[in-house]
Amino acid sequence: MAELNNINGQNYDIKYYNKNTFDLIIEAYDDDDEPISLSGKSLKMQIKKNKSDSAAVVEMVSGTDITIGGDDNNRLTFDKELDLEERSYYYDLLNVTDKDTILFGKFIVTEEVTT
């Protein structure tokens, strides 16, 4: 049986407190729990209000906002301060080099209560 539009990335919702540093750290492993080296890969994460929007409200790329590191080059560290309105957005993280989706899901922004 053929499978069309199979998304090979992991669905993971991210919760973010607005105007704090977005400092997510993730590690990439294959189905056998072996590290996936992302050394030399071009990565891009886009956050959009709607999935069908042509323009992203935020775009992060490797070498600027996404650092590839760790002993096996499978650790991704994000470091960017975001200023977004409180709402649910959609995002995906792509390995542009290999045209693979790494993560996708909702990006949920909450305003802090304490000022």
Buried (B, 14 or more C-beta within 10 A) or exposed (E): EEEEEEEEBEEBEBEBBBEEEBEBEBEBEEEEEEBBEBEEBBBBBBBBBEEEEEEBBBEBEBEEBBBBEBEBBBBBBBBBEBEBEEEEBBBBBBBEEEEBBBBBBBBEBEEEEEE
